[in-house]
């Protein structure tokens, strides 16, 4: 059986086929198209042609896509929604979407704040106002709204009111309504958790399009025996059904796929990953073979959220970055790029725009296109441009470090041919085989995870006993998601004391992951 991994980037769509021993059988890069499915089909056909593998031998297919991120940033294809907050009268002073830009806040067809919610210690603030909630749901049904976002004060402590509201919503609006519940998506902090839930609710159409579109693309190529999975942003996989319910979890899955792929290809379990594409360079951190999670609120398309996101920074440097010399002699690289048109516009491909790739070819760091077309670039100019590139990367690595010690660095992504391997701050620099398709490989070799997060008072139950039970619950969640029980292991444990809570209370978060079952 083979695994098919596809990752759709802004410049290229990468595809890879991996055998049962996780060895790469074939990998290719194919230009991303305006209609991403043309790019997916093109990449699929190419990788099948190169490998010679029969279609019926493919048992699992994984897709990593940027469509949800693009929909939020570009304000496209977002569905109209209704927003119900359970928290009156305590939260009336700050309404939902209070700081959202006008061009995206229009997605809200209606907003209501009804009675209910809890204190930080789980005490009920007020009873859930069913009648007011029912009136709101009837109003949304009349408007033809198909998606509802439900949030509640301290629902991460107790979520009974959210669940009751969701059940009421289905009774009134029908079983086909899409309901997003904040306690299933975000963490502590009402506004940020609510924001993430609203975005999730607005993405249901996008999720339907990319899940159905991927399945259709596979079927058109005769791949009908494969189980289909989507990449999520913690470096693991989710089913098609899960992706339709929680599309927000696909945001930033591209960088996490690259981090997972870089870890697998390089053999590094703890390192900084530098993923260079055609337009941008992403910096991430491998911790125990998985992406380091961001510990702060993350802004997506101008919306502040607090659901899980990888700790990533991006800079405007890529293989297609445009190189210029200012009047004062200063050389700049990026942030603008020729992107997926690099094979038309870069000098080495017969174009008239000097790019970072042209500089790398001029300095004999890469063999690409027609090297004679860049021979007229002065050596001194090329070296100065490369120094600018080196400094940009070194600053990015320093930003991701938590100590001043040198660390191991893995270079991946098709654009990493533009980077020198002598980088300050790096103890070793590895550019592994198949580095250009690390994102697709990360998608194909991903595991299935389960995450348990809850508040625990150690005065009521001994800490060791509680943590042991919580780990078992996390493993059960991973198994329920499709992981093979014997392969599941604990990959992350957080135990954060909460000084503002009564007693000896901590927020415990445990993640378990295991190998994907074969059906």
C-alpha positions in Angstrom: 0.0 0.0 0.0 1.1 3.5 -0.8 0.4 6.9 0.9 -0.3 9.9 -1.3 0.5 13.3 0.1 -0.4 16.6 -1.6 0.3 20.1 -0.3 -1.0 23.1 -2.1 1.2 26.2 -1.7 1.0 29.6 -3.2 3.7 28.9 -5.8 3.7 25.1 -6.2 1.5 22.1 -5.5 3.7 19.3 -4.2 2.9 15.6 -4.4 4.6 12.6 -3.0 4.1 8.8 -2.9 5.4 6.9 0.1 5.5 3.1 0.6 4.6 1.1 3.7 8.1 1.6 5.1 7.7 5.4 4.7 10.3 5.5 1.9 9.7 8.1 -0.8 8.8 6.4 -4.1 8.3 9.6 -6.1 7.9 13.3 -5.5 7.2 16.2 -7.8 6.5 19.9 -7.8 3.7 21.3 -10.0 2.7 25.0 -10.5 -0.3 26.0 -8.4 -3.1 27.2 -10.6 -5.8 29.9 -10.1 -8.2 27.0 -9.7 -6.3 24.9 -7.2 -7.9 21.6 -8.4 -6.2 22.0 -11.8 -2.9 22.1 -9.9 -3.9 19.1 -7.7 -4.9 17.0 -10.8 -1.7 18.0 -12.6 0.5 17.1 -9.6 -1.4 13.8 -9.2 -1.0 12.8 -12.8 2.7 13.6 -12.8 3.6 11.8 -9.6 1.6 8.7 -10.8 3.4 8.9 -14.2 6.9 9.2 -12.6 6.3 6.4 -10.1 4.6 3.9 -12.3 2.5 2.9 -9.3 -1.0 1.4 -10.0 -3.8 3.5 -8.7 -5.4 0.7 -6.8 -2.2 0.4 -4.7 -2.9 3.8 -3.1 -4.7 3.2 0.2 -4.5 6.6 1.9 -4.5 10.1 0.5 -3.7 13.3 2.5 -4.2 16.9 1.5 -2.8 20.0 3.0 -4.4 23.2 1.7 -4.3 27.0 2.3 -7.9 27.6 1.2 -9.3 28.4 4.7 -6.4 30.9 5.4 -6.9 32.5 2.0 -10.7 32.8 2.5 -10.1 34.7 5.7 -7.4 36.9 4.4 -9.0 37.6 1.1 -12.6 37.8 2.5 -13.8 35.4 -0.1 -16.4 32.5 0.1 -17.2 33.1 3.7 -20.7 32.1 4.6 -23.3 34.3 6.4 -23.7 33.2 10.0 -25.5 33.9 13.2 -23.6 34.5 16.5 -25.1 33.6 19.9 -23.2 34.5 23.0 -24.3 33.1 26.4 -23.2 35.6 28.9 -25.8 38.3 29.8 -25.6 40.4 31.7 -21.9 39.9 32.5 -20.6 40.5 29.0 -22.9 43.1 27.5 -20.2 45.8 27.6 -18.1 44.1 24.9 -20.3 42.8 22.0 -19.1 40.1 19.6 -16.9 41.2 16.7 -16.3 44.5 18.5 -12.9 45.1 16.8 -13.4 43.3 13.5 -12.8 45.2 10.2 -16.0 46.1 8.4 -15.2 44.1 5.3 -15.3 40.8 7.3 -17.8 41.6 10.0 -20.5 41.7 7.3 -20.7 37.9 7.6 -22.8 38.2 10.7 -26.5 38.1 9.7 -27.5 38.5 13.4 -25.9 38.7 16.9 -27.5 38.0 20.2 -26.3 37.9 23.8 -28.5 35.9 26.1 -28.5 35.1 29.8 -26.3 32.3 31.1 -22.6 31.5 31.5 -20.3 30.5 34.4 -17.7 32.0 36.7 -14.1 31.0 36.5 -14.6 28.4 39.3 -17.6 26.8 37.5 -20.4 28.5 39.4 -23.4 29.5 37.3 -23.6 33.2 36.5 -27.2 32.9 35.5 -29.6 30.3 34.1 -29.5 29.7 30.3 -32.2 31.9 28.7 -33.7 29.3 26.4 -36.6 31.5 25.2 -34.3 34.4 24.0 -32.0 31.8 22.3 -35.0 30.2 20.6 -36.2 33.6 19.3 -32.7 34.2 17.9 -32.6 30.8 16.2 -36.1 31.3 14.7 -35.0 34.7 13.3 -31.8 33.1 11.7 -33.9 30.4 10.2 -36.2 33.0 8.6 -33.1 34.7 7.1 -31.9 31.4 5.6 -28.7 31.3 7.7 -27.1 27.8 7.6 -24.3 28.3 10.2 -24.3 29.3 13.9 -21.4 30.2 16.2 -22.2 29.6 19.9 -19.9 30.9 22.7 -20.3 31.0 26.5 -18.4 32.6 29.4 -15.9 30.1 30.8 -17.2 27.3 28.6 -13.8 25.7 28.9 -14.6 25.1 32.5 -18.2 24.1 32.0 -19.9 23.8 28.6 -23.4 22.6 29.5 -25.0 25.9 28.3 -23.3 25.7 25.0 -24.4 22.1 24.5 -28.0 22.9 25.5 -28.0 25.9 23.0 -26.6 23.6 20.2 -29.4 21.1 20.9 -32.0 23.8 20.8 -30.6 25.2 17.6 -30.9 21.8 15.8 -34.5 21.5 17.1 -35.4 24.9 15.6 -33.2 25.2 12.5 -33.0 21.6 11.5 -30.5 18.8 11.5 -28.5 20.2 8.6 -27.5 23.5 10.3 -23.8 23.9 10.9 -23.0 24.6 14.6 -19.7 25.7 15.9 -19.2 25.5 19.7 -16.4 27.6 21.3 -15.4 25.0 23.9 -14.5 22.6 21.1 -12.3 25.1 19.3 -10.6 27.7 21.5 -8.9 28.1 24.8 -9.3 30.4 27.8 -10.3 33.9 26.9 -13.9 34.6 25.8 -13.3 37.2 23.0 -10.5 35.3 21.3 -12.2 31.9 21.6 -15.4 33.4 20.3 -13.6 35.0 17.3 -12.1 31.6 16.4 -15.6 30.0 16.6 -17.1 32.7 14.4 -14.4 32.1 11.7 -14.9 28.4 11.9 -18.7 28.8 11.4 -18.1 31.1 8.3 -15.8 28.5 6.7 -18.2 25.7 6.2 -18.7 26.3 2.5 -15.0 26.5 1.9 -14.6 23.2 3.8 -17.2 21.5 1.7 -15.5 22.7 -1.5 -12.0 21.5 -0.7 -13.1 18.1 0.8 -15.5 17.3 -2.0 -13.1 18.7 -4.6 -10.2 16.6 -3.4 -12.3 13.4 -3.4 -13.5 14.2 -6.9 -10.0 14.8 -8.1 -8.9 11.4 -6.8 -12.0 9.7 -8.3 -11.3 11.3 -11.7 -7.8 9.7 -11.6 -9.2 6.3 -10.7 -8.1 6.4 -7.0 -11.2 5.0 -5.4 -9.8 2.7 -2.7 -8.0 5.4 -0.7 -9.1 6.7 2.7 -9.0 10.5 2.6 -7.5 12.7 5.3 -6.8 16.4 5.7 -3.8 18.0 7.4 -4.4 20.1 10.5 -2.3 22.7 12.0 -0.8 20.6 14.9 1.1 18.3 12.5 -1.5 15.5 12.5 -4.4 14.4 10.4 -8.2 14.5 10.5 -11.0 12.8 8.6 -13.1 14.5 6.0 -16.0 14.7 8.4 -13.8 16.3 11.1 -12.5 18.8 8.5 -16.0 19.8 7.6 -16.8 20.4 11.2 -13.6 22.2 12.2 -12.2 23.8 9.0 -10.4 26.4 11.1 -8.0 23.7 12.2 -6.5 23.6 8.6 -5.2 27.2 9.0 -1.4 27.1 8.8 -1.3 23.4 8.1 1.3 24.1 5.3 4.1 25.2 7.6 3.3 22.4 10.0 3.5 19.9 7.2 6.9 21.2 6.3 8.1 21.0 9.9 6.9 17.4 10.2 8.5 16.6 6.9 11.7 18.3 7.8 11.9 16.3 11.0 11.3 13.0 9.2 13.8 13.7 6.4 16.6 15.1 8.5 16.2 12.8 11.5 16.1 15.8 13.8 13.7 15.7 16.8 14.6 19.2 18.1 15.6 21.9 15.7 14.6 25.1 13.9 13.1 24.5 10.4 13.6 27.1 7.6 11.0 26.5 4.9 11.7 28.6 1.8 9.0 28.8 -0.9 8.6 31.0 -3.9 7.4 34.0 -2.1 7.9 33.6 1.7 10.2 31.9 4.2 8.6 30.3 7.2 10.5 29.6 10.4 9.2 27.0 12.8 10.5 24.8 15.7 10.6 21.0 16.0 10.0 19.8 19.5 10.0 16.1 20.0 9.3 15.7 16.2 6.2 17.9 16.3 5.7 21.7 15.7 6.1 24.0 18.7 2.7 25.5 19.5 2.2 29.2 19.8 1.6 30.3 23.4 0.1 33.7 22.5 -3.0 34.9 20.7 -2.7 34.6 16.9 -4.1 37.2 14.5 -5.6 35.8 11.2 -6.7 38.2 8.6 -6.9 40.9 11.3 -9.0 38.7 13.7 -7.4 37.9 17.1 -7.9 34.3 18.0 -6.6 31.8 20.7 -7.2 28.4 19.2 -4.1 26.2 18.7 -1.7 27.4 16.1 2.0 26.5 15.3 4.6 29.0 16.5 5.6 30.3 13.0 7.0 33.5 11.7 7.1 34.4 8.0 9.3 36.9 6.1 9.1 38.1 2.5 12.0 36.0 1.2 11.6 33.3 -1.4 13.1 31.9 -4.6 11.0 34.4 -6.6 11.9 37.4 -4.4 12.8 40.4 -6.6 16.4 41.8 -6.2 16.9 45.5 -6.6 19.7 48.1 -6.1 18.6 51.5 -4.8 20.1 54.8 -5.8 22.2 54.8 -2.7 23.7 51.5 -3.6 21.7 49.5 -1.0 20.5 46.1 -2.2 17.1 44.8 -1.3 15.6 41.3 -1.7 11.8 41.1 -1.6 9.3 41.3 0.0 7.6 41.3 -3.5 8.0 38.2 -5.6 7.3 36.9 -9.1 5.7 33.9 -7.3 4.5 31.1 -9.4 5.5 33.0 -12.6 9.2 32.5 -11.7 9.6 30.1 -14.7 8.6 32.9 -17.0 10.0 36.0 -15.3 13.3 35.0 -13.7 16.5 35.8 -15.7 17.6 32.2 -15.8 14.3 31.2 -17.4 14.5 33.9 -20.1 12.6 36.6 -18.2 13.7 40.2 -17.3 13.3 40.2 -13.5 16.3 39.6 -11.3 15.3 37.2 -8.5 17.0 35.5 -5.5 17.1 32.3 -7.6 19.2 34.2 -10.3 21.6 35.3 -7.5 22.0 31.6 -6.3 22.6 30.4 -9.9 25.2 33.2 -10.5 27.1 32.2 -7.4 27.0 28.5 -8.5 24.9 27.5 -5.5 22.3 25.9 -7.8 22.0 24.6 -11.3 18.8 25.8 -12.7 17.6 27.2 -16.1 20.2 28.8 -18.4 23.1 30.0 -16.3 24.5 32.0 -19.2 21.7 34.5 -18.7 23.1 35.7 -15.4 26.8 35.8 -16.2 26.6 39.5 -16.6 25.6 40.0 -13.0 28.8 41.3 -11.3 30.3 38.8 -8.8 30.5 41.6 -6.1 26.8 42.5 -6.6 25.7 38.8 -6.3 27.8 38.4 -3.1 26.3 41.5 -1.5 22.8 40.3 -2.4 23.5 36.9 -0.9 24.7 38.6 2.3 21.3 40.4 2.5 19.6 37.0 2.2 21.9 35.5 4.8 21.2 38.2 7.3 17.4 37.9 6.8 17.6 34.2 7.6 19.9 34.6 10.6 17.5 37.2 12.1 14.6 34.8 11.6 16.5 32.0 13.4 17.4 34.2 16.3 13.8 35.2 16.7 12.7 31.6 17.1 15.4 30.6 19.6 14.8 30.5 23.3 18.5 30.5 24.2 21.6 32.1 22.8 23.2 28.8 22.1 23.7 27.6 18.5 21.0 25.1 17.4 20.5 22.6 14.6 18.8 23.9 11.5 16.9 22.0 8.8 16.5 23.7 5.4 13.5 22.6 3.3 11.3 23.9 0.6 12.0 24.3 -3.1 13.3 27.9 -2.6 16.0 26.8 -0.1 18.4 26.5 -2.9 18.9 30.3 -2.4 20.2 29.9 1.1 23.9 29.5 2.1 24.7 26.6 4.4 27.0 28.8 6.5 24.6 30.5 8.9 25.4 32.2 12.1 23.5 30.8 15.1 23.3 27.3 13.6 25.5 24.5 15.0 24.7 22.3 12.0 22.7 23.0 8.8 21.0 20.0 7.1 19.3 20.1 3.7 18.0 16.5 3.5 17.1 14.5 0.4 13.7 15.4 -1.0 13.9 18.8 0.7 11.8 20.4 -2.0 8.7 18.4 -1.1 9.0 18.3 2.6 5.5 19.7 3.0 3.9 16.9 1.0 6.0 14.3 2.8 4.9 15.8 6.1 1.3 15.4 5.1 1.8 11.8 4.0 3.6 10.6 7.1 1.5 12.5 9.6 0.0 10.7 12.6 -3.4 11.0 14.3 -3.7 12.8 17.6 -6.0 13.4 20.5 -5.8 16.4 22.8 -7.3 16.6 26.3 -7.5 20.0 28.0 -9.2 20.7 31.3 -8.9 22.4 34.7 -8.0 20.2 37.6 -7.9 21.0 41.3 -5.0 19.0 42.9 -6.5 19.6 46.4 -9.3 17.2 45.4 -7.2 14.5 43.7 -3.5 13.8 43.9 -1.5 15.2 40.9 0.1 12.0 39.8 -3.2 10.1 39.8 -4.9 12.9 37.8 -2.2 13.2 35.2 -2.1 9.4 34.7 -5.8 9.4 34.1 -5.7 12.4 31.8 -3.0 10.7 29.7 -5.2 7.7 29.3 -8.1 9.9 28.2 -5.8 11.6 25.7 -4.8 8.2 24.3 -8.5 7.2 24.0 -9.2 10.4 22.1 -6.4 9.6 19.6 -7.7 6.1 19.2 -11.2 7.4 18.5 -9.7 9.7 15.8 -8.2 6.7 14.0 -4.8 6.0 15.6 -3.7 2.4 16.1 -3.9 1.8 19.9 -0.5 0.1 20.2 1.4 3.0 18.5 -0.1 5.8 20.6 2.3 7.8 22.7 2.2 11.0 24.8 3.9 13.8 22.9 3.1 16.8 24.9 2.2 17.6 28.5 1.4 21.1 29.8 0.5 21.7 33.5 0.1 25.4 34.1 -0.9 26.6 37.7 -3.7 29.2 37.8 -3.0 31.6 40.6 -6.4 33.3 40.3 -8.4 30.1 40.8 -9.5 28.7 44.2 -7.4 25.9 45.6 -4.4 24.3 43.8 -5.9 24.5 40.3 -3.9 23.9 37.1 -4.8 24.0 33.4 -3.7 20.6 32.1 -3.3 19.9 28.4 -2.1 16.6 27.1 -1.6 15.5 23.5 -1.3 11.9 22.4 -0.5 10.7 18.8 -0.3 7.4 17.0 0.1 5.9 13.6 -2.8 6.1 11.2 -4.7 2.8 10.9 -5.1 1.1 7.5 -8.9 0.9 7.7 
